[in-house]
Amino acid sequence: MADGLSRRSLLLGAGSVPLLAACGNPLGNSNAPRIDARVDAAIEFMQQEVPGTAELVRQASGMLVMPLISEAGFGFGGSYGRGALRVGEATVDYYSAVSGSFGLQIGAQQYAHTLFFMTPAALADFRNSVGWSVGADIRYAVNTDAGNLGFDTATLAEPVIAVIYGQAGLIIGATLDGTRYTRIIP
């Protein structure tokens, strides 16, 4: 029994090393200017490549931009990234995003995502939480066949809208379910 537990621990530990190496995001550094530059580039890319996001930017009470999420999995999987919460055009806080999963999976990918907090209450709930997790209260806006975002006035009334963009890698699809966001000091 103890032998099985040690193998499991070894597999978990070995599986996390490539993920951490792929992330390249050590905590405790003075990286705020670098995170802000990546967030600026991600916003620009999103608005050029995902039509309709400029409207979300204008109407949102705030937005959490995660410019680079690295995800890897081989049975056990996980993802990590850092980004910034913007209110207006100003960064007000920095956050990390972490998720873990178990199941039939193999591969790695990187992507960016932005959470749009469409109401002041949704933004306040996020900012006042110790660790906020994505759940059923989030609405995904996805590209339609016409290349525009699939949202309407009813979608704009949702408290939180997520847009995933810039996917590259070997895992098909990206979801934010179970992702936990925690305020950090870069």
Phi, psi and omega per residue, in radians:
M1 nan -0.836 3.123
A2 -1.107 -0.567 3.124
D3 -1.125 -0.717 3.104
G4 -1.132 -0.659 3.124
L5 -1.163 -0.714 -3.136
S6 -1.190 -0.629 3.059
R7 -1.114 -0.743 3.124
R8 -1.079 -0.787 3.114
S9 -1.075 -0.719 3.116
L10 -1.096 -0.784 3.129
L11 -1.099 -0.749 3.106
L12 -1.090 -0.804 -3.140
G13 -1.119 -0.769 -3.141
A14 -1.162 -0.616 3.121
G15 -1.218 -0.456 -3.115
S16 -1.461 -0.381 -3.122
V17 -1.078 -0.876 3.112
P18 -1.082 -0.625 3.138
L19 -1.101 -0.831 -3.141
L20 -1.137 -0.667 3.120
A21 -1.153 -0.650 3.132
A22 -1.204 -0.536 -3.103
C23 -1.236 -0.811 -3.127
G24 1.039 0.539 -3.078
N25 -2.103 1.257 3.133
P26 -1.207 2.524 3.107
L27 -1.449 2.820 3.027
G28 1.494 0.198 3.118
N29 -1.710 2.905 3.037
S30 -1.601 1.238 -3.037
N31 -1.870 0.241 -3.097
A32 -0.980 -0.811 3.127
P33 -1.070 -0.621 3.126
R34 -1.212 -0.733 3.093
I35 -1.089 -0.795 3.132
D36 -1.044 -0.712 3.112
A37 -1.116 -0.721 3.108
R38 -1.158 -0.675 3.113
V39 -1.124 -0.780 3.103
D40 -1.013 -0.799 3.141
A41 -1.125 -0.682 3.139
A42 -1.147 -0.735 3.120
I43 -1.086 -0.783 3.128
E44 -1.076 -0.804 3.120
F45 -1.067 -0.812 -3.111
M46 -1.020 -0.801 -3.089
Q47 -1.200 -0.506 3.096
Q48 -1.380 -0.691 -2.997
E49 -1.655 -0.355 -3.098
V50 -2.135 1.568 -3.121
P51 -0.994 2.410 3.124
G52 1.821 -0.279 -3.108
T53 -1.287 -0.428 3.101
A54 -1.051 -0.641 3.092
E55 -1.151 -0.709 3.094
L56 -1.106 -0.740 3.119
V57 -1.029 -0.765 -3.125
R58 -1.145 -0.665 -3.018
Q59 -1.593 -0.287 -3.055
A60 -1.281 2.551 3.032
S61 -1.293 -0.447 3.097
G62 -3.037 2.877 3.132
M63 -2.544 2.434 3.065
L64 -1.775 2.031 -3.105
V65 -1.865 2.102 3.089
M66 -1.933 1.677 -2.983
P67 -1.260 -0.368 -3.139
L68 -2.638 1.937 3.027
I69 -1.926 2.203 3.080
S70 -1.834 2.258 -3.101
E71 -2.263 2.379 3.088
A72 -2.503 2.621 3.133
G73 -2.748 2.498 2.983
F74 -2.594 1.441 -2.999
G75 1.441 -1.215 2.993
F76 -1.625 2.488 -3.138
G77 -2.455 2.954 3.105
G78 -2.901 2.912 3.090
S79 -2.515 2.737 -3.140
Y80 -2.682 2.557 3.035
G81 -2.962 2.948 3.095
R82 -2.285 2.656 3.133
G83 -2.800 -2.890 -3.053
A84 -2.351 2.551 3.030
L85 -1.621 2.151 3.130
R86 -1.939 2.307 2.982
V87 -2.102 2.090 -2.936
G88 1.189 -2.284 3.081
E89 -1.891 0.188 -3.077
A90 -1.811 2.426 3.007
T91 -1.336 2.221 3.139
V92 -1.931 -0.379 3.123
D93 -2.793 2.829 3.060
Y94 -2.035 2.553 -3.075
Y95 -2.388 2.677 2.937
S96 -1.903 2.678 3.072
A97 -2.167 2.210 -3.103
V98 -2.331 2.402 3.014
S99 -2.522 2.739 3.084
G100 -2.394 2.669 -3.135
S101 -2.645 2.847 3.090
F102 -2.456 2.377 3.107
G103 2.655 -2.911 -3.120
L104 -1.296 1.747 -3.131
Q105 -2.731 2.548 3.043
I106 -2.744 2.341 3.091
G107 2.316 -3.021 3.132
A108 -2.592 2.662 3.079
Q109 -2.720 2.859 3.010
Q110 -2.301 2.569 3.118
Y111 -2.779 2.978 3.059
A112 -2.101 2.718 3.011
H113 -2.642 2.730 3.093
T114 -2.274 2.296 3.005
L115 -1.753 2.156 3.104
F116 -1.758 2.080 3.084
F117 -1.610 1.845 -2.965
M118 -1.461 -0.267 3.122
T119 -2.188 2.636 3.061
P120 -1.031 -0.594 3.136
A121 -1.157 -0.734 3.113
A122 -1.115 -0.714 3.103
L123 -1.125 -0.765 3.129
A124 -1.116 -0.728 3.093
D125 -1.029 -0.765 3.134
F126 -1.112 -0.853 -3.080
R127 -1.178 -0.520 -3.099
N128 -1.553 -0.071 -3.127
S129 -1.451 2.623 3.077
V130 -1.309 -0.665 3.093
G131 -2.724 1.974 -3.030
W132 -1.685 2.315 3.133
S133 -2.023 2.513 3.090
V134 -1.235 2.307 3.127
G135 -2.429 -2.624 -3.090
A136 -1.277 -0.226 -3.079
D137 -1.460 0.167 -3.126
I138 -1.890 2.484 3.133
R139 -2.003 2.233 3.115
Y140 -1.547 2.337 2.994
A141 -1.850 2.123 -3.055
V142 -2.089 2.745 3.087
N143 -1.197 2.375 3.070
T144 -1.617 3.091 3.111
D145 -1.060 -0.503 -3.139
A146 -1.371 -0.091 3.108
G147 1.554 0.032 3.111
N148 -1.767 2.833 3.086
L149 -1.214 2.459 3.120
G150 -1.515 1.345 3.047
F151 -2.524 2.728 3.127
D152 -2.372 -2.943 -3.101
T153 -1.109 -0.528 3.090
A154 -1.175 -0.693 3.102
T155 -1.121 -0.708 -3.136
L156 -1.100 -0.346 3.104
A157 -1.439 -0.171 3.102
E158 -1.148 2.557 -3.110
P159 -1.217 -0.626 -3.123
V160 -2.373 2.250 3.105
I161 -2.104 2.309 3.123
A162 -1.910 2.404 3.036
V163 -2.203 2.161 3.107
I164 -1.872 2.329 -3.070
Y165 -2.649 2.921 3.072
G166 1.193 0.552 -3.108
Q167 -1.222 2.369 3.043
A168 -2.585 2.312 3.096
G169 2.525 -2.885 -3.007
L170 -1.857 -0.082 3.077
I171 -1.663 2.261 -3.120
I172 -1.438 2.273 3.077
G173 1.405 2.777 3.067
A174 -2.509 2.436 3.084
T175 -2.365 2.661 -3.137
L176 -1.789 0.001 -3.124
D177 -0.940 2.248 3.116
G178 1.457 -0.043 3.120
T179 -1.227 2.345 3.141
R180 -1.967 2.248 -3.124
Y181 -1.867 2.283 -3.110
T182 -2.325 2.362 3.107
R183 -1.139 2.391 3.139
I184 -2.248 2.879 2.987
I185 -1.994 1.855 -3.030
P186 -1.251 nan nan
